[in-house]
Amino acid sequence: MEESMRLQKYLAECAVASRRKSEELIKNGKVQVNGKIVTELVTKINPDTDIVEYNGKVIKPETQKVYILLNKPIGYVTTTKDQFKRDSVTDLVKIGKRLVPVGRLDMYTSGALILTNDGDFVYKVTHPKYEIEKTYIATVKGIIKDEDVEKLRRGVKIEDYTSKPAKVKILKTDTEKNISRIEITIHEGKNREVRKMCETIGYKVMALHRSKIAGIGVKDIPLGKWRYLTKTEVAKITKKH
């Protein structure tokens, strides 16, 4: 490990939280270094000599990195601690190690979610600059038009930003039920982005499932179950970075 590193990076390496979430923990006075609370994001520590505590416990990085692919069911949140005591995805993966979800899926979205204790991996998969593709299957109300698919492909205005161009194809339309099923592949991770993209062009999302991350799918994993990613799959996700 580096002789000195930013405190938020160290917290991520120890699988306390993602780097961005770790910054919030620091600013909120949740972290101590050598017995003193620190709140400055520029704080650097020496992992070999400094003692870092979170929630009153000394934290150290895991020496064995693990990468787990979960097929998340609806009804589970992707936070490690929830103020409303709701079921968390970490309740589904019990391996005796501190794991953090890589990115988020909202409570009502199912599908592919990676959990790991590798902070650098979390950073690479969640940061937009690395352009890791995520594929979603959305069931929407109404029969979607080709011109609306083109809007999604070009990018649509959502609140204070415009979505990046997406890969979109129609999988099925059902005139009797008045629904359409579409596949959308994006490489951003903004809050509820796929739902907002569809709603912006006039289609309410009835169901949403993330089928793949970086081309790795959960088709063969039952809902609520998980498996370890292979070394080849981990390399595939991070090979460009």
C-alpha positions, 0 to 999 in steps of 0.5 A, a space after each residue: 500500500 502507498 506510504 501516504 494516501 488520502 483518508 477517503 481512499 483509505 476508507 474505500 480500500 477498507 470497504 467502509 464505503 465508496 470514495 465519495 461516500 467516505 468523503 461525506 463520513 469525513 466531513 460529518 466527523 465520523 472518522 478518527 485518525 490517531 484518536 482525533 476526529 478529522 473533517 478535512 478531505 485533504 487529510 493524508 495518512 500513512 496506512 502502516 503507522 496511523 490508526 484510523 477508526 470509524 464508528 469507534 473501531 479500528 479499520 484495516 484493508 482486507 488482504 483478500 479481495 472478493 468480487 460478488 455478482 448478486 441478482 438483486 430482488 425488488 425490496 432491498 436497498 443498496 446502502 450498508 446501513 439504512 435509517 429506516 431499517 429496510 432490508 439491505 443487499 448486504 443481508 443477502 451476501 453473508 461471507 464474513 467480510 465487510 462488503 460494499 455495493 458497487 454503485 446503486 440500484 433503487 429499492 424497486 429495481 432488480 438485477 445485476 449488482 456487484 459487491 466487493 471489498 476492493 475500493 479501487 474497483 468500486 471507484 473504477 466501476 462507478 466513476 463516469 470517466 471509465 464508461 462501464 456499460 450497464 444494461 437495463 430492461 425497462 417495461 414501460 406503459 404504452 407502445 413506444 415509438 421509433 422516434 422516441 427510441 431515437 430521442 433516448 439514443 441521442 440523449 434527453 434533457 433531465 432536470 439539470 443535465 442531458 443524458 449521454 447517448 444510449 444504446 436502445 432497442 425495442 424487445 417487445 410491444 404488447 398492444 393488448 396490455 399497452 406496454 413495451 419492453 425496451 433494452 437500454 445501455 448507458 455508462 452513467 450512474 445518475 440517480 434513477 436515470 433510466 426511469 427519468 429518461 423514459 418519463 421525460 419522453 412520456 413513458 412511465 416505467 412499470 418495471 426495471 431490471 439491470 440485466 448486465 454490468 460490463 456485459 456480464 449478466 445475471 440471467 443464470 442467477 436466481 433472484 436473491 442469489 449470488 456468485 463470485 466473479 471469475 478472475 477473467 470477469 474482473 479483468 474484463 471490467 477493469 482491463 481498460 483502466 
